[in-house]
Amino acid sequence: MNLLLQSCNLIDHTGLVTAGQDLLIREGRIAARGPGLTPPDPDTAVLDCSTLFLSPSFAVLHAHSPMHILRGLAEDVSIDDWFNREIWPYESKILPEDIYWGARLCCAELADHGVTAFADHYFHGEEIARAAGETGIRADIAGTVFAFDGDIRPELDPVLALMDRYRDDPMVSIRIGPHSPYICSPAVLRSLVEAARSAGCGIHLHMAETRAQVEQSLQAHGKTPFAVAAEAGCFSVPCIAAHSLWIREEDLTYLNEDTYIPVSPKTYLKLGMGRGEIWERWQRVNLCIGTDGAASSNTVDPLEQARLFALLGKWEDRAEDYTLREVWQLLMRGHEALPFGTGRLEPGAAADLIFWDLDTVQTAPLYNPLAAILYSADSRNIRHVMAAGAFVKRDGRLCLDTAPLLQNAARCAREISVRGKGVSRLYL
């Protein structure tokens, strides 16, 4: 739709607040910005936003959307047992239908939290793309490649086929997803990087998630996971290096402006992964917010993750650090790593927006909108969400029927419980 948003209180990607602005939305993009705009034609609807704050939508830079179907299945266990005794054995018997309904449920929750673009890392990417498209949000999908026996083709070819299928789709982007330096051999990593370079895409992998992974890498290769990845060329293409919780000082030398690090502190807390070293170096990397999967983080709320990151940082006598605008910019930076043109409030940018109602019992009275959002707000404060100029949440409700999602997710969960665990080739 063509829409004129009048009398907006704008919060841009830097955290700057500007009152009294109008935004004209045409063909899914911001066509004009400024005070006193008028509808250019009779077909342009008008929405009074004088009581709301408008910001760019959120971008989640690391997710496993299908893992919504496993939410709550592995609780109160160590990280080793979470992977080896619970999640990977269940995933070994997961079906494409489970992946689809898990992703559908995740996309609905993402939209409810104001997320209109997410970077996913999983297999059967076609099911994730279908789920995102039916929800109306954008997906950057990394098809996971393990290549246990060194042959990348059986897992890579479907990813490349999916890339061809969605090459001209403005809502879907495909990249290659080597699982990690601790699963993929250096030779496999090199081959996948070369495939990404040939395809003109980036990669998305897990990096230095635990202290044990770093120590194992040092024992096996004499190098940190970052050094192994760098020698394989991982940072010579656009790279999402998820988690990087135990990044070392020397690892910083391998990174560049096309390397982005999404953190998901709720997962680290739940799985007892330790505080890590990312808090010591967060201002020297392109840090973003991820949510991981709901099997570990239980929610896909980027505000919750950003809030935890800031509070954990402030905890040890650093209350004056992790300022409101710095934390806000973490939430916004993920847009820069994605190819969708989202994350800005300026003409030409994609019309992916959050409409905040901060006059509520959980956020009033209002002194500072950033403080209200970052430390008090939740999805109840999100009145509307727009993706590509279309509402995916309106008047506090998702613009889709959630009943089939809930019914089918419950059915898949029952069937997963009956099938039980299989034997996984993965082992941490």
C-alpha positions as CSV (number, residue, x, y, z in Angstrom):
1,M,0.0,0.0,0.0
2,N,1.0,3.7,-0.4
3,L,0.8,5.2,3.1
4,L,1.6,8.6,4.7
5,L,2.7,8.3,8.3
6,Q,2.1,11.7,9.9
7,S,3.6,13.4,12.9
8,C,6.1,10.6,13.7
9,N,8.6,10.5,16.5
10,L,11.5,8.8,14.8
11,I,14.3,6.8,16.4
12,D,16.9,6.2,13.8
13,H,19.6,3.4,13.6
14,T,22.0,5.5,15.7
15,G,19.4,6.1,18.5
16,L,18.8,9.8,17.5
17,V,15.2,10.8,18.3
18,T,13.5,13.4,16.0
19,A,9.9,14.5,16.5
20,G,7.4,15.9,14.0
21,Q,8.5,13.9,11.0
22,D,6.3,12.5,8.2
23,L,7.2,9.4,6.2
24,L,5.8,8.6,2.8
25,I,5.7,4.8,2.0
26,R,5.4,3.8,-1.6
27,E,6.1,0.5,-3.3
28,G,7.6,-1.0,-0.1
29,R,10.1,1.8,0.5
30,I,10.4,5.1,2.2
31,A,9.8,7.6,-0.6
32,A,10.1,10.8,1.4
33,R,10.7,12.1,4.9
34,G,10.2,15.5,6.4
35,P,7.6,17.7,8.2
36,G,4.4,18.7,6.6
37,L,4.2,16.1,3.8
38,T,0.9,15.8,2.1
39,P,-0.7,12.7,0.4
40,P,0.6,12.7,-3.3
41,D,-2.6,11.1,-4.6
42,P,-6.1,10.0,-3.5
43,D,-4.9,6.4,-3.2
44,T,-2.4,7.2,-0.4
45,A,-3.8,6.3,3.0
46,V,-2.9,8.4,6.0
47,L,-2.0,7.1,9.5
48,D,-1.6,9.5,12.5
49,C,1.5,8.5,14.4
50,S,1.7,11.4,16.8
51,T,1.4,9.2,19.9
52,L,3.9,6.6,18.6
53,F,7.6,6.2,18.2
54,L,8.8,4.7,14.9
55,S,12.1,2.9,14.4
56,P,13.7,0.6,11.9
57,S,12.6,-3.0,12.5
58,F,15.0,-5.5,14.2
59,A,17.3,-7.8,12.3
60,V,18.3,-11.0,14.0
61,L,21.7,-12.2,12.7
62,H,21.8,-15.7,14.0
63,A,18.8,-18.0,14.3
64,H,17.8,-21.6,13.9
65,S,14.1,-21.1,13.2
66,P,13.1,-24.7,12.8
67,M,14.3,-25.4,16.3
68,H,11.0,-23.9,17.6
69,I,9.7,-27.4,17.1
70,L,12.1,-28.6,19.8
71,R,11.5,-25.7,22.3
72,G,11.5,-27.0,25.9
73,L,12.8,-30.4,25.0
74,A,16.2,-30.1,26.5
75,E,16.3,-28.2,29.8
76,D,18.6,-28.2,32.8
77,V,21.4,-30.1,31.1
78,S,25.0,-29.3,30.4
79,I,26.0,-28.0,27.0
80,D,27.6,-31.4,26.2
81,D,24.4,-33.3,27.1
82,W,22.3,-30.6,25.4
83,F,24.1,-31.3,22.1
84,N,25.1,-35.0,22.3
85,R,22.3,-36.6,24.3
86,E,19.3,-34.4,23.4
87,I,19.2,-32.1,20.4
88,W,21.4,-33.8,17.9
89,P,19.8,-37.3,18.4
90,Y,16.3,-35.7,18.0
91,E,17.4,-33.7,15.0
92,S,18.8,-36.9,13.4
93,K,15.1,-38.0,12.9
94,I,13.6,-34.6,12.2
95,L,11.4,-34.4,9.0
96,P,10.9,-31.5,6.5
97,E,7.4,-31.1,7.9
98,D,8.8,-30.5,11.3
99,I,11.2,-28.0,9.9
100,Y,8.5,-26.1,8.1
101,W,6.1,-25.8,11.1
102,G,8.9,-25.0,13.5
103,A,10.0,-22.2,11.1
104,R,6.5,-21.0,10.7
105,L,6.1,-20.7,14.4
106,C,9.4,-18.9,14.7
107,C,8.6,-16.4,12.0
108,A,5.4,-15.6,13.7
109,E,7.2,-14.9,17.0
110,L,9.9,-12.9,15.2
111,A,7.3,-10.7,13.6
112,D,5.6,-10.2,17.0
113,H,8.9,-9.0,18.4
114,G,9.4,-6.5,15.5
115,V,11.9,-8.6,13.5
116,T,11.5,-8.4,9.8
117,A,14.8,-9.9,8.7
118,F,16.7,-12.8,10.1
119,A,19.8,-14.9,9.2
120,D,19.1,-18.5,9.6
121,H,21.4,-21.5,9.8
122,Y,19.8,-24.9,9.2
123,F,19.1,-27.6,6.7
124,H,16.1,-27.9,4.3
125,G,16.3,-24.1,3.6
126,E,13.4,-24.4,1.2
127,E,11.1,-25.0,4.1
128,I,12.4,-21.9,5.9
129,A,12.1,-19.7,2.9
130,R,8.5,-20.9,2.5
131,A,7.7,-20.2,6.1
132,A,9.3,-16.7,6.0
133,G,7.4,-15.9,2.8
134,E,4.1,-16.9,4.2
135,T,4.7,-14.7,7.2
136,G,5.8,-11.7,5.1
137,I,9.3,-11.3,6.6
138,R,12.8,-11.5,5.1
139,A,15.2,-14.5,5.5
140,D,18.9,-14.8,4.8
141,I,19.3,-18.6,4.8
142,A,22.6,-20.5,5.3
143,G,22.1,-24.1,4.2
144,T,24.1,-26.1,6.8
145,V,27.0,-28.2,5.5
146,F,28.7,-30.8,7.7
147,A,30.6,-32.8,5.0
148,F,31.8,-35.4,7.5
149,D,33.5,-37.5,4.8
150,G,35.0,-34.5,3.1
151,D,32.6,-34.6,0.1
152,I,30.7,-31.2,0.1
153,R,28.6,-31.9,-3.0
154,P,25.6,-33.8,-1.5
155,E,25.0,-31.0,1.0
156,L,26.2,-28.1,-1.1
157,D,24.2,-28.8,-4.3
158,P,20.8,-28.2,-2.7
159,V,22.0,-24.9,-1.3
160,L,23.2,-23.7,-4.7
161,A,19.9,-24.9,-6.3
162,L,18.0,-22.9,-3.6
163,M,20.2,-19.9,-4.4
164,D,19.2,-20.1,-8.1
165,R,15.6,-20.4,-7.2
166,Y,15.6,-17.2,-5.0
167,R,18.2,-15.2,-6.8
168,D,15.7,-12.5,-7.8
169,D,13.5,-12.6,-4.7
170,P,13.8,-9.3,-2.7
171,M,12.7,-11.1,0.5
172,V,15.0,-14.1,0.5
173,S,18.8,-14.4,0.3
174,I,20.8,-17.6,0.3
175,R,24.4,-18.2,1.6
176,I,26.5,-21.2,2.4
177,G,26.6,-22.5,6.0
178,P,29.6,-24.5,7.0
179,H,28.7,-25.7,10.5
180,S,31.9,-24.8,12.3
181,P,35.6,-25.3,12.4
182,Y,35.1,-28.0,14.9
183,I,32.8,-30.0,12.6
184,C,34.1,-29.1,9.1
185,S,37.8,-29.9,8.3
186,P,40.1,-27.2,7.1
187,A,39.9,-28.7,3.6
188,V,36.1,-28.6,3.7
189,L,36.1,-25.0,4.9
190,R,38.4,-24.0,2.0
191,S,36.1,-25.8,-0.5
192,L,33.0,-24.1,0.9
193,V,34.6,-20.7,0.9
194,E,35.6,-21.2,-2.8
195,A,32.1,-22.2,-3.5
196,A,30.8,-19.1,-1.9
197,R,33.2,-16.9,-3.8
198,S,32.2,-18.5,-7.1
199,A,28.5,-18.1,-6.2
200,G,29.0,-14.4,-5.1
201,C,27.5,-15.0,-1.7
202,G,28.7,-15.0,1.9
203,I,29.1,-17.7,4.6
204,H,27.5,-18.2,8.0
205,L,29.2,-20.5,10.6
206,H,29.6,-21.1,14.3
207,M,32.8,-19.8,15.9
208,A,34.5,-20.3,19.3
209,E,31.3,-21.1,21.2
210,T,33.0,-22.7,24.2
211,R,36.4,-22.6,25.9
212,A,36.7,-26.4,25.2
213,Q,36.3,-25.8,21.4
214,V,39.2,-23.3,21.5
215,E,41.4,-25.7,23.5
216,Q,40.5,-28.6,21.2
217,S,41.4,-26.5,18.2
218,L,44.7,-25.6,19.7
219,Q,45.5,-29.3,20.4
220,A,44.4,-30.5,16.9
221,H,45.7,-27.6,14.8
222,G,48.0,-25.5,17.0
223,K,45.6,-22.7,16.1
224,T,42.5,-21.0,17.5
225,P,39.2,-21.6,15.6
226,F,39.5,-18.1,14.1
227,A,43.0,-18.9,12.8
228,V,41.8,-22.1,11.2
229,A,38.9,-20.3,9.6
230,A,41.2,-17.4,8.4
231,E,43.6,-19.9,6.8
232,A,40.6,-21.4,5.0
233,G,39.6,-18.0,3.7
234,C,36.4,-17.6,5.7
235,F,37.0,-13.9,6.2
236,S,37.8,-13.2,2.6
237,V,34.0,-13.4,1.8
238,P,31.2,-11.7,3.8
239,C,31.0,-13.7,7.0
240,I,28.6,-14.1,9.9
241,A,30.7,-15.6,12.7
242,A,28.0,-16.7,15.2
243,H,28.7,-16.5,18.9
244,S,32.5,-16.1,19.0
245,L,32.0,-16.1,22.8
246,W,35.7,-17.1,23.4
247,I,37.3,-14.8,20.9
248,R,40.9,-14.0,21.8
249,E,42.9,-10.9,21.3
250,E,45.0,-12.3,18.5
251,D,41.8,-13.4,16.7
252,L,40.9,-9.7,16.1
253,T,43.6,-9.5,13.4
254,Y,41.7,-11.9,11.1
255,L,38.4,-9.8,11.0
256,N,37.4,-7.1,8.6
257,E,34.4,-4.8,7.9
258,D,32.6,-7.7,6.2
259,T,32.7,-9.9,9.3
260,Y,29.8,-9.7,11.7
261,I,29.5,-11.4,15.1
262,P,26.0,-12.0,16.5
263,V,25.7,-12.9,20.2
264,S,22.9,-14.7,22.0
265,P,23.7,-14.4,25.7
266,K,20.5,-16.1,26.9
267,T,21.8,-19.3,25.4
268,Y,25.2,-18.8,27.1
269,L,23.5,-18.4,30.4
270,K,21.2,-21.3,30.1
271,L,23.8,-23.7,28.9
272,G,26.5,-22.6,31.4
273,M,28.9,-21.6,28.7
274,G,30.8,-19.0,30.8
275,R,31.1,-15.3,30.3
276,G,33.7,-15.7,27.6
277,E,35.9,-13.0,26.2
278,I,33.5,-11.2,23.8
279,W,32.6,-8.6,26.5
280,E,36.3,-7.5,26.6
281,R,36.3,-6.9,22.8
282,W,32.8,-6.1,21.8
283,Q,33.6,-2.5,20.7
284,R,36.3,-3.7,18.3
285,V,34.1,-6.0,16.3
286,N,30.9,-5.7,14.3
287,L,28.8,-7.0,17.1
288,C,25.1,-7.7,16.5
289,I,22.3,-9.5,18.2
290,G,21.2,-13.1,17.5
291,T,18.7,-15.3,19.2
292,D,20.1,-18.7,18.5
293,G,17.3,-21.3,18.4
294,A,14.3,-21.7,20.7
295,A,15.6,-25.0,21.8
296,S,18.3,-23.1,23.7
297,S,17.1,-19.5,24.1
298,N,13.4,-20.5,24.3
299,T,12.4,-17.1,22.8
300,V,13.5,-15.2,19.7
301,D,13.2,-11.8,21.3
302,P,16.2,-9.6,20.3
303,L,15.4,-7.1,22.9
304,E,15.8,-9.7,25.6
305,Q,19.2,-10.7,24.2
306,A,20.4,-7.1,23.9
307,R,19.2,-6.4,27.5
308,L,21.1,-9.4,28.8
309,F,24.2,-8.5,26.9
310,A,24.2,-5.0,28.4
311,L,23.4,-6.1,31.9
312,L,26.1,-8.8,31.9
313,G,28.5,-6.2,30.7
314,K,27.6,-3.6,33.4
315,W,27.6,-6.2,36.2
316,E,31.3,-6.0,37.1
317,D,31.5,-2.3,38.1
318,R,30.9,-1.0,34.6
319,A,27.5,0.6,35.1
320,E,28.5,3.7,33.0
321,D,29.4,1.5,30.0
322,Y,27.0,-0.2,27.5
323,T,25.1,3.1,27.0
324,L,21.6,3.2,25.6
325,R,22.7,4.3,22.2
326,E,25.5,1.7,22.0
327,V,23.1,-1.1,22.9
328,W,20.5,0.3,20.4
329,Q,23.1,0.2,17.7
330,L,23.8,-3.5,18.4
331,L,20.2,-4.1,17.6
332,M,20.4,-2.2,14.4
333,R,23.8,-3.3,13.1
334,G,22.5,-6.7,11.9
335,H,20.8,-4.9,9.0
336,E,24.2,-4.0,7.6
337,A,25.2,-7.6,7.2
338,L,22.1,-8.4,5.1
339,P,21.3,-7.5,1.5
340,F,17.8,-6.2,2.0
341,G,18.3,-2.4,2.3
342,T,16.6,-2.4,5.7
343,G,17.6,-0.6,8.9
344,R,17.3,3.1,7.9
345,L,14.7,5.8,8.1
346,E,15.6,7.7,4.9
347,P,14.3,7.9,1.4
348,G,15.2,4.8,-0.6
349,A,15.4,2.5,2.4
350,A,13.0,-0.5,2.7
351,A,9.9,0.3,4.7
352,D,10.6,-2.2,7.5
353,L,9.4,-0.4,10.6
354,I,8.4,-0.9,14.3
355,F,5.6,1.4,15.7
356,W,6.2,1.7,19.4
357,D,3.5,2.6,22.0
358,L,5.4,3.6,25.1
359,D,2.4,5.0,26.9
360,T,1.7,1.8,28.8
361,V,1.9,0.6,32.4
362,Q,5.2,-1.2,31.7
363,T,7.0,1.8,30.2
364,A,5.3,5.0,31.6
365,P,6.2,7.7,32.5
366,L,8.4,8.4,29.6
367,Y,11.6,10.3,30.0
368,N,13.8,8.6,27.5
369,P,12.3,6.4,24.7
370,L,15.5,4.3,24.4
371,A,15.6,3.6,28.1
372,A,11.9,2.6,27.9
373,I,12.4,0.3,25.0
374,L,15.7,-1.3,26.0
375,Y,15.0,-1.9,29.7
376,S,11.2,-1.9,30.1
377,A,9.4,-2.7,26.8
378,D,8.3,-6.0,25.3
379,S,6.2,-7.2,22.4
380,R,3.1,-5.6,24.0
381,N,4.6,-2.2,23.3
382,I,4.9,-2.9,19.6
383,R,1.6,-1.6,18.1
384,H,2.4,-2.3,14.4
385,V,5.2,-3.9,12.4
386,M,5.8,-3.3,8.7
387,A,7.9,-5.3,6.3
388,A,8.4,-4.0,2.8
389,G,5.6,-1.6,3.2
390,A,3.0,-4.2,4.4
391,F,1.8,-4.7,7.9
392,V,2.7,-8.1,9.4
393,K,1.5,-6.9,12.8
394,R,-1.4,-4.4,13.2
395,D,-3.0,-3.0,16.3
396,G,-1.0,-5.4,18.5
397,R,-2.0,-8.5,16.6
398,L,-0.2,-10.6,14.0
399,C,-1.7,-10.3,10.5
400,L,-2.0,-14.1,10.2
401,D,-4.1,-16.9,11.6
402,T,-2.0,-18.5,14.3
403,A,-4.4,-21.4,15.0
404,P,-3.0,-23.7,12.3
405,L,0.6,-22.9,13.4
406,L,-0.2,-23.9,17.0
407,Q,-2.2,-27.0,16.0
408,N,0.4,-28.3,13.6
409,A,3.4,-27.5,15.9
410,A,1.7,-29.5,18.6
411,R,1.1,-32.4,16.3
412,C,4.7,-32.4,15.1
413,A,5.9,-32.3,18.7
414,R,3.8,-35.3,19.6
415,E,5.2,-37.2,16.6
416,I,8.8,-36.2,17.5
417,S,8.2,-37.6,21.0
418,V,6.9,-40.8,19.6
419,R,9.7,-41.2,17.1
420,G,12.2,-40.5,19.9
421,K,16.0,-40.1,19.5
422,G,18.1,-41.4,16.7
423,V,21.8,-41.9,16.3
424,S,23.6,-38.7,15.4
425,R,26.9,-38.5,13.5
426,L,27.6,-35.3,15.3
427,Y,29.5,-35.3,18.6
428,L,30.9,-32.4,20.6
